[in-house]
Amino acid sequence: MTSLRVSRAHFPVTALGPGRRLAVWVQGCDLACPGCMSRDTWPADGGQEVPVAQVVQLWQQVGAEGLTISGGEPGQQAAAVRELIEGVRAVPFGGAEPDVLLYTGYTEPELAELAPGLAEAADAVVFGRFEIARPTDLLWRGSAGQVLKPMTALGNQRYGRFVEARTAEPPVQFAVEDDRIWTIGVPRAGQLTAVEKQLRQRGIEVAGVSWRP
């Protein structure tokens, strides 16, 4: 039984793609982009091993309009990620066809060499490393070098109009789980520090944030 090392999963997510989505963050990334807001997903031995079938089962339970796979680096667990996408595709749907959005820190040629066919398994892919020195107002992207590319007809239908879309206020949401607050989305430079400051002013001390060593 194939397993996927997962950091976390949240539903509903509305800040990483259109509609109400299931978002899965895989664990493990050795690209180590400076300024990454998800340093907790870097260690390959973090998170937990989850059978791909269990993640597909979660997909069936929540009834999402789309699946977003981020990380971590999905390309470094290519076989399991592709199996997840194929499993989701096999689940019957009653309304509009759900789409798959994949985030990778690799460029398109790099991912094609590392994990042939993975990009083509998704409906749309955000390619490229996060570069803290190149901020952007492009929707669903954190830096100017990242590229959103539709990969299928469904991807063109859902994401074609967003390829060059820009926003002054990027969609960001928060999820509370036990004693943790998860930030979901692609915040602009300085936004996370500002949130931390506001919480401190209200007497809430934030420890172990994921965007600092």
N, C-alpha and C positions, 0 to 999 in steps of 0.2 A: 504494500500500500504506500503510495507516494505521499510524502509529507512536505509541508511548506513551513519554513521558520517565519513566524509572524510576530510582529511587535504589538499590533493592536488592530482592531476593526471598529468602526462606528457607523451607526445608521440612526436617523437620516442625515446625510451630509449634502449640503446645498452650496458649499463654497468651492468645490473642486469638480466642476462640470455641471451641465444642465440637469435640472430635475432633482428628485429625492434619490440619493445614491447610497449604496453600500460602499464604503471606502476601506480598503485593506492596506495597511502599511507592513511591508515585509521587513524582516530583520537582516541586517548585514550589508555594509557598504564600505569598500576600501578606497573610494574616490576622495573622501574626506574634504569636501569643498569648504574652504574657510567661510565662516559666517552661517553655515547651515543651521537651521532652526531645529533640526531633528538629530542631533548628535547621539541621542540615546539609541537610535536605530543603527549606529555604525557597527558595534561589536557583533561578529558573526555568531558568537555563542550566547547572545542575549535573546530576549523574547522567549518563545516556546515553539516546539515542533507540533504542528497541527496537521492531521490528515487532510489532504485536499478535499476529500469527500465531505469532511465536516464543514469546511468553508462553503462548499456548494450547498450544503444543507442549510446553513445560515442564510445564504442568498435566497433559497426557496422560502424560508420562514418570513423574511422581512418584506418581500415583495417590492424590491427596489426598481426604480426606473432606469438605473444604470449602475455600472461597477467602475470604480476608480481604484487603480492599483498604484501605490507609491511606495516610499520606503525611507530609509534603506535603498537598495538598488535591485529592482526586479530582474535585471539582466544577469545578476549573479546567482539567481535561482531559476534560470530560464525554463528548465523542463517542468518544474512544479507549477510555475506561473502559467505556462502554456496549457498545462493540464487543467488548471483552475478556469482559464478562459473557455476552454472546450467544454468543461463541465457545466458552466453557466449557460453556454450556448445551447446545450442539450435540454435545459429546463423549459417546459412549455410556458408560454406567456399568454395572458388573456387580452391585454390592451396593446399599446404601442410597443414595438420591439425595443428591448433594452440595449444600450450600447456599452462598450468597454473603452475606457480612457486609461492609458498607461503613461506613467511618468518614468523617465530614465535620465540619468546624468550623462549617458553616453550620447555622442553624436549618432546620426543615422548610419554612417559607414562603420563606426565602431561597434554598434549593437549588431549590425548585420554580420560582422566577422565573429563576434563573441557568441551570439545566439541567433543563428540563421532562422528566419521565419517568425521570430517572436513579435516583432513590430507589426508584421502583416496579420497576425492573429487578432490584434486589437482594431477597434474602429478609428481611433485617433491616438496619437502619441505626442507627448511633449518631450522633445529631445534636447539634450545639452546640459552642461554643468551649471550649477548656481555660481554666479560670480558677484560677490558682494560689492565690488567696485563698479558694477554696471547695472544700477537700478533701472527699473522699467515700470511703465504703467500699463503694459500689456496684460490683458485679462488672463488669470490662472497661471501666470508666470512670474518668477521672482527676479530675473535678470534679463538684460537685453539680448543676450546670445541664445536664449532658449527659444525653440521653434515649436509651434503647434502645427501638426500635420495630419489631416484626415487620411485614413488608410483604406477605407471601404466606401461603398455607396452610402451606407448608413452614416458613416463618419462624415462624409461630405454634406449630407443632409443636416446633421446635428451640429457640426463644428465649422463648416465652411465659412459662415458669417462671423465667426469669432477669431479667425486666424490673425486678423489685424486689429481686433477690438481692443480698445483701451478704456481704462476706468480710473477716475480720480480716487475712488474709494473701493478698494478691492474687497470682495466678499470674504468675511472672516467670521467664524462661529466658535463657540466654546462648548466643551462637554465636560461635565463633572463626574468623576468616577472615584468613589471612596475619598481619599484625601488628595486626589490629583485633579488638576484642571488642564484639559487638553485644548490646545489652540489648533483649529482646523482651517486651512486656507493658505494663502500666500500673502502674508502681511508685508507692508512696505517697510523700508529701513526706518528703524527707530520706534515702530509701533509697539513691539513687544516690551521694550524698555519703558515706554510710556505707560503701558498697562501695569507693569510691575510697580512703577512709581505710584500710580493711582491706588493700587491695592495697599501699598505700604502706608499711604496717607489715611487709609481707612482701618489701619491697625492689622492688616493681613500681611504677614511676612512670607514671601515666596522663596522656597529653598529648592536647590537641585534643578534649576531650570535647564531645559534641553538645548538652549542655544549658546551656552557657555561651557568651557571645559570643567 
